[in-house]
Amino acid sequence: MATLSFDPLTYEDIPEDERPSLLAALVPVFGMLLFLSVGAIALDLDPQLPLLVGIAFTGLVGRYWYGTSWATMYEGIVDGLRMGMQAILIIFVIYMLISTWTGAGTIPSLIYYGLELLSPAIFLPVATVLAAVVAFSIGSSWTTAGTLGVAFIGIGAGLGIPEPMTAGAVLTGAYTGDKVSPLSDTTNLAAAVTNTDLMTHVRTMRVGTGIAMLISLGLYTYLGLTATGAIPPGRVAEIQSAITGAYTVSLLTFAPLVLTFGLALYGYPALPAITSGVFAGVATQILVQGPRSVEGVVAAMEVAQSGTTAETGLELVDGLLSSGGLVGSSWTITVVVAALALGGILERTGVLAVVAYHIGQSLHSVGSLTAGTALSAFGMNVLAAEQYMSIVVPGMSLRGLYDDFDLDSRNLSRAVEASGTTTSALVPWNAGGVYMATVLGVPTLEYAPYYFLGFLSPAILIVMGYTGWRVTKQSEDTTVGIKGAVESLADD
């Protein structure tokens, strides 16, 4: 289960004479957004330097306007990095996993067999469903995207499916399965921070997530039928021939995949399960791809460290099967570290708490409370760059308001997860967005239009809030609104 090693500041925690006003709190927020926008659009910069400018600007505002000490802000940076340490370590390991599974022939074999079994018309909905099943089974959208998702990108490319579409389908499936799995760390965190029973929270998530998934499947089916052209004659055979010319394609190469998912299903956390997959990939490369010698061991370890450079003679396949290894993770890690550091300063200076509080104070109905929670969760993804904060800050800040409206805590736990975790992959500098873009090889803003769950999940949540459907009161452990009215008539 995901936990935080510190309690983020709430509005009440900040002494009144040290508490920034809403206008003052918005200054570093708009400054950060300005730096990122100018850096990306006008100067065509990677996000690292704009984020560092944002850190410096927020630090100056915090010290000389809010009166926050340098030591306090440094502690915020440390807490932010500590909060994201699991994500950082997973990024390190997943880069090695992708490389070792490529060197072992696992990903090439998945692409080879996938091209035989799938067609363009059914590929997108099938990829969505398979990703959902795997993510539900192991409780990790990140592991699913970094393993099966990478293979699906290759299969889709071979079938003529644009990579952004495939990435969107993978993410929709992965986050759908993750959100309704009791094994998911964010699912556990949403239940814990809102004082909601875990299985009650999971049951509450199922309806909205299920509707979003069904709509998404309909859209992916439409895209599969209309957005792809005919596969050129011999293209699949050409790709398969290129793969078999460079790798031994065999069911034995699936051993790392079976081990990794088996450990995850058995209950091992994502990090040790993925790490085991790395060592299994190294062993499989030595035993299946060869050579079975000291040179083979060295070559396999070098693949884990420095990645793979495929030379199959076919440019498409070479691009799909080239990877960066541990060394290649540096670009992603630097973005995540900078974003987490900025989020830590924003938290410790009270900016996040003030923004969340004023959002809460503007809410005067169940519908507006639900929409405000969704906005707050997405805002934390933008500001704090970590999906855990998108759950924790609104979850802690808005609990009192849900009590005031006589709403059961399951409404809050559903709101923060349906609008927090699922939208993290839509923010280019959020840890989730950076990770998904790099492992799938598709920029965030390119896959975003096809990541339907990211938009549908919060939209359906807001509809529920305004209609009262599936909204549960504290005073009566029943559902009110449309559903409740139907059940009441049936009982009469």
KOLPAZA-260299 format. One record per residue (C-alpha): x, y, z. Coordinates in steps of 0.02 Angstrom, whole numbers, padded with zeros to 5 digits, always signed. Example, Ala and Ser with C-alpha at 12.3 -4.5 7.8 and 13.67 -1.06 7.14 Angstrom:
% KOLPAZA-260299
+00615-00225+00390+00684-00053+00357
//
This chain:
% KOLPAZA-260299
+00000+00000+00000+00062+00175-00041+00098+00287+00107+00176+00458+00131+00319+00486+00252+00250+00658+00296+00082+00745+00314+00060+00884+00184+00016+01054+00255-00168+01096+00270-00237+01272+00276-00263+01261+00464-00083+01205+00492-00014+01371+00431-00011+01511+00562-00125+01653+00506+00015+01781+00504+00120+01667+00391-00018+01608+00277-00009+01676+00099-00166+01751+00024-00244+01669-00128-00171+01803-00241+00002+01779-00167-00012+01590-00182-00058+01603-00366+00099+01703-00409+00220+01554-00409+00085+01446-00490+00065+01562-00639+00253+01590-00642+00285+01403-00658+00154+01385-00796+00229+01535-00887+00406+01467-00880+00350+01296-00942+00243+01368-01082+00376+01489-01145+00511+01356-01130+00413+01226-01227+00323+01334-01356+00432+01486-01387+00606+01417-01351+00579+01232-01390+00667+01181-01229+00653+01018-01135+00561+01042-00969+00713+01026-00855+00775+01206-00866+00601+01288-00857+00567+01182-00702+00730+01238-00623+00684+01420-00658+00516+01384-00577+00604+01313-00424+00714+01467-00408+00567+01587-00432+00458+01495-00306+00602+01491-00183+00626+01680-00196+00440+01713-00177+00431+01595-00029+00580+01671+00060+00556+01857+00029+00365+01869+00014+00295+01728+00121+00439+01729+00245+00471+01542+00232+00649+01495+00282+00771+01415+00161+00785+01265+00279+00596+01239+00276+00590+01244+00087+00736+01125+00076+00641+01005+00189+00496+01020+00067+00610+00970-00077+00673+00820+00021+00495+00767+00064+00443+00787-00118+00587+00678-00177+00554+00550-00041+00372+00542-00093+00423+00508-00273+00567+00391-00234+00467+00235-00279+00425+00311-00448+00607+00358-00476+00667+00183-00434+00534+00103-00545+00591+00214-00689+00771+00157-00663+00721-00026-00662+00590-00020-00800+00719+00048-00922+00829-00102-00884+00679-00217-00898+00632-00154-01072+00812-00175-01130+00838-00347-01056+00671-00409-01121+00719-00346-01293+00889-00430-01283+00808-00591-01220+00687-00593-01366+00533-00571-01254+00470-00411-01335+00520-00465-01512+00426-00629-01486+00272-00538-01420+00274-00429-01576+00301-00580-01689+00155-00681-01620+00045-00528-01598+00058-00489-01783-00004-00665-01820-00152-00659-01701-00218-00481-01719-00290-00375-01859-00303-00185-01874-00491-00186-01849-00488-00268-01678-00315-00219-01617-00357-00062-01517-00504-00133-01416-00409-00297-01387-00255-00203-01326-00366-00100-01209-00449-00253-01133-00287-00351-01113-00202-00202-01030-00351-00185-00911-00348-00369-00864-00161-00368-00830-00166-00205-00731-00312-00268-00627-00221-00431-00593-00057-00352-00537-00121-00183-00475+00001-00078-00575-00033+00031-00727+00152+00076-00738+00210-00105-00747+00078-00145-00877+00127+00003-00988+00313-00033-00970+00296-00215-01020+00143-00260-01125+00123-00079-01178+00293-00078-01261+00250-00237-01356+00080-00168-01409+00165-00014-01482+00270-00130-01590+00122-00238-01642+00017-00086-01683+00155-00010-01788+00167-00172-01887-00021-00168-01917-00019+00012-01974-00098+00085-01816-00030+00259-01770+00074+00248-01611-00024+00384-01518-00184+00283-01540-00101+00127-01472-00027+00222-01326-00198+00295-01284-00279+00124-01289-00144+00048-01178-00161+00188-01050-00350+00177-01048-00341-00009-01013-00198+00004-00889-00277+00141-00783-00449+00058-00792-00380-00104-00719-00274-00011-00593-00420+00093-00525-00530-00057-00485-00392-00168-00417-00373-00188-00228-00187-00219-00261-00156-00044-00330-00053+00074-00222-00154+00228-00271-00317+00136-00240-00256+00092-00066-00196+00269-00038-00362+00347-00090-00454+00234+00032-00331+00266+00173-00320+00455+00160-00510+00472+00159-00542+00343+00297-00639+00231+00179-00644+00041+00185-00537-00024+00041-00665-00140-00036-00802-00010-00016-00693+00110-00113-00659-00020-00248-00845-00057-00268-00881+00130-00277-00752+00151-00416-00821+00012-00526-00975+00094-00601-00898+00257-00662-00738+00172-00719-00838+00036-00807-00944+00162-00902-00787+00257-00955-00708+00094-01013-00861+00043-01116-00869+00212-01202-00682+00203-01236-00698+00029-01311-00832+00094-01429-00719+00236-01483-00569+00121-01507-00675+00002-01610-00727+00148-01720-00547+00204-01740-00491+00028-01781-00623+00014-01917-00599+00185-01995-00429+00258-01954-00316+00125-02029-00281+00084-02208-00249-00085-02286-00087-00168-02235+00032-00172-02385+00050-00350-02452+00192-00442-02367+00220-00309-02234+00184-00424-02086+00292-00561-02160+00432-00435-02190+00427-00378-02008+00422-00556-01943+00567-00605-02055+00669-00458-01990+00634-00511-01811+00679-00693-01838+00838-00640-01928+00900-00551-01772+00819-00649-01628+00772-00826-01584+00582-00818-01573+00519-00946-01449+00392-00969-01311+00541-00990-01194+00574-00804-01211+00412-00771-01116+00490-00837-00955+00534-00661-00889+00357-00602-00922+00280-00753-00835+00395-00731-00685+00363-00544-00668+00174-00556-00679+00174-00713-00572+00264-00623-00431+00147-00475-00448-00005-00588-00441+00067-00675-00289+00071-00508-00201+00249-00445-00221+00262-00255-00239+00300-00184-00411+00483-00143-00379+00545-00317-00328+00434-00399-00459+00507-00290-00598+00684-00313-00533+00660-00501-00540+00603-00480-00720+00767-00391-00760+00873-00535-00696+00759-00659-00784+00784-00560-00944+00973-00568-00925+00967-00756-00895+00849-00784-01041+00960-00685-01159+01110-00793-01110+01016-00958-01124+00906-00926-01276+00993-00792-01380+01171-00838-01329+01314-00855-01327+01318-00962-01170+01487-00903-01114+01572-00767-01013+01555-00655-01165+01369-00689-01168+01352-00642-00984+01446-00480-01013+01341-00440-01167+01178-00468-01071+01235-00358-00927+01286-00222-01049+01112-00228-01125+01038-00194-00952+01157-00050-00926+01168+00033-01097+01018-00035-01193+00999-00114-01363+01034-00056-01541+00935-00168-01656+01008-00207-01827+00875-00309-01916+00890-00225-02086+00714-00151-02071+00706+00028-02007+00534+00008-01926+00589-00142-01824+00756-00063-01778+00664+00087-01707+00544-00021-01608+00678-00133-01533+00807-00001-01488+00811+00046-01303+00916+00149-01184+00943+00036-01033+00986+00106-00862+01093+00244-00938+00949+00297-01049+00838+00337-00901+00935+00495-00857+00826+00615-00959+00667+00550-00879+00740+00549-00704+00799+00729-00715+00626+00789-00765+00543+00692-00625+00669+00751-00494+00649+00933-00544+00459+00922-00546+00453+00835-00376+00569+00966-00303+00457+01106-00366+00304+01018-00297+00392+01001-00128+00426+01188-00118+00246+01229-00168+00184+01114-00031+00299+01179+00106+00267+01363+00068+00080+01329+00088+00036+01364-00093-00051+01196-00121-00147+01208+00043-00208+01385+00008-00262+01344-00170-00355+01187-00113-00438+01281+00031-00505+01421-00079-00570+01296-00206-00664+01211-00064-00736+01375+00000-00816+01411-00168-00918+01250-00167-01100+01258-00113-01184+01100-00180-01146+00916-00201-01119+00943-00387-01000+01089-00365-00910+00996-00225-00881+00848-00341-00823+00960-00483-00712+01059-00363-00633+00899-00299-00596+00846-00479-00520+01017-00516-00417+01012-00356-00349+00838-00395-00302+00884-00573-00226+01046-00509-00114+00948-00391-00056+00843-00538-00006+01003-00628+00075+01087-00477+00149+00944-00376+00192+00831-00524+00152+00672-00427-00010+00573-00429+00003+00535-00243-00016+00720-00203-00169+00730-00316-00250+00606-00196-00179+00664-00029-00200+00854-00037-00384+00861-00090-00420+00705+00011-00359+00789+00170-00416+00966+00130-00596+00926+00080-00644+00793+00207-00730+00921+00317-00836+00985+00173-00896+00810+00131-00947+00791+00313-01039+00959+00305-01138+00895+00156-01177+00732+00248-01084+00632+00114-01006+00464+00148-00816+00459+00132-00828+00341-00018-00886+00490-00122-00723+00581-00083-00613+00428-00111-00695+00400-00281-00678+00583-00329-00492+00600-00291-00447+00439-00380-00563+00457-00530-00495+00632-00564-00320+00621-00489-00232+00460-00538-00313+00448-00709-00261+00624-00762-00080+00614-00706-00031+00542-00876-00103+00698-00962+00024+00818-00883+00190+00819-00979+00297+00857-00825+00202+00748-00702+00294+00588-00653+00154+00487-00734+00156+00586-00896+00346+00582-00910+00353+00396-00875+00216+00347-00998+00285+00457-01136+00460+00387-01120+00423+00201-01102+00294+00203-01242+00398+00319-01350+00252+00438-01385+00250+00619-01322+00114+00657-01194+00024+00785-01300+00019+00664-01447-00063+00519-01355-00174+00630-01247-00316+00647-01375-00330+00457-01382-00315+00427-01195-00503+00430-01175-00511+00372-00994-00413+00526-00940-00558+00636-00996-00706+00520-00971-00667+00469-00792-00677+00645-00716-00820+00692-00833-00927+00545-00777-00882+00584-00597-00946+00762-00615-01107+00701-00697-01134+00586-00548-01109+00732-00430-01234+00846-00516-01367+00712-00544-01345+00629-00375-01326+00459-00456-01224+00339-00348-01197+00477-00218-01205+00403-00044-01257+00496+00114-01184+00467+00288-01354+00470+00371-01423+00331+00263-01307+00200+00191-01401+00200+00028-01376+00282-00139-01475+00440-00175-01523+00521-00337-01582+00432-00495-01528+00259-00437-01599+00286-00263-01766+00345-00330-01784+00189-00438-01739+00075-00292-01863+00165-00178-02005+00142-00303-01960-00041-00321-01964-00065-00132-02137+00018-00121
//
